[in-house]
């Protein structure tokens, strides 16, 4: 199987109305997507997030995931990240 790392840089802006930590979270950095070629096509094997800077409610994404999971009757995500994203 073929593996390929891809890197892209972009800002991310999040809005979470009614959060105690504040409604906004803004960050800029890069993501390294480790792609794996399988018989069914390309798949993301691993994603690493490299944060350059961040401002605002740093708990907004985890809180949004928790709210969504609660609405859907799902348990809490696995420890280490709300999406399985590694941070460097």
C-alpha positions as CSV (number, residue, x, y, z in Angstrom):
1,X,0.0,0.0,0.0
2,X,1.2,3.5,-0.8
3,X,1.4,6.2,1.9
4,X,1.5,9.9,1.2
5,X,1.8,12.9,3.6
6,X,-0.1,16.1,2.6
7,X,0.2,19.4,4.4
8,X,-2.1,22.4,4.1
9,X,-2.3,25.7,6.0
10,X,-5.5,27.5,6.8
11,X,-7.3,29.5,9.5
12,X,-10.3,28.0,11.3
13,X,-13.1,30.0,12.8
14,X,-15.6,28.5,15.1
15,X,-18.9,29.9,16.5
16,X,-20.5,28.3,19.5
17,X,-23.4,30.5,20.8
18,X,-24.0,30.4,24.5
19,X,-20.8,28.9,25.6
20,X,-19.5,30.0,29.0
21,X,-16.0,30.3,27.5
22,X,-17.1,32.7,24.9
23,X,-18.8,32.3,21.5
24,X,-15.8,32.5,19.2
25,X,-12.6,30.5,18.7
26,X,-10.1,31.4,15.9
27,X,-6.9,29.6,15.1
28,X,-4.3,29.3,12.4
29,X,-1.9,26.6,11.7
30,X,-1.4,23.6,9.4
31,X,-2.6,20.1,9.1
32,X,-0.6,17.1,8.0
33,X,-2.9,14.4,6.6
34,X,-1.2,11.0,6.3
35,X,-3.0,9.4,3.3
36,X,-3.1,5.6,2.7
37,X,-3.9,4.1,-0.7
38,X,-6.2,1.1,-0.3
39,X,-8.0,-1.1,-2.8
40,X,-11.1,1.1,-2.2
41,X,-9.2,4.4,-2.8
42,X,-7.3,7.0,-0.7
43,X,-8.1,7.1,3.0
44,X,-6.9,9.5,5.7
45,X,-4.8,7.2,8.0
46,X,-3.8,10.0,10.5
47,X,-4.2,13.7,10.9
48,X,-1.9,15.9,12.8
49,X,-2.8,19.5,13.7
50,X,0.0,22.1,14.1
51,X,-1.4,25.2,15.8
52,X,0.5,28.4,15.0
53,X,-1.7,30.6,17.2
54,X,-5.2,30.6,18.7
55,X,-7.5,33.2,20.2
56,X,-10.8,32.9,22.0
57,X,-12.6,29.9,23.6
58,X,-10.2,27.0,23.2
59,X,-12.8,24.6,24.6
60,X,-15.4,25.5,21.9
61,X,-14.7,22.5,19.6
62,X,-14.8,19.9,22.3
63,X,-17.9,21.5,23.8
64,X,-19.6,21.5,20.3
65,X,-18.8,17.8,19.9
66,X,-20.1,17.0,23.4
67,X,-23.4,18.9,22.6
68,X,-23.8,17.1,19.4
69,X,-23.1,13.7,20.9
70,X,-25.6,14.4,23.8
71,X,-28.3,15.3,21.3
72,X,-27.7,12.1,19.4
73,X,-27.6,10.0,22.6
74,X,-24.0,9.0,22.1
75,X,-21.3,8.6,24.8
76,X,-18.3,10.8,25.2
77,X,-15.5,10.6,22.6
78,X,-12.3,8.7,23.3
79,X,-9.6,10.5,25.4
80,X,-6.9,12.3,23.4
81,X,-9.0,14.5,21.1
82,X,-12.6,15.0,20.1
83,X,-12.0,13.8,16.5
84,X,-8.9,11.7,16.9
85,X,-6.8,14.6,15.8
86,X,-3.2,14.7,17.1
87,X,-1.8,18.1,18.1
88,X,1.8,19.0,17.9
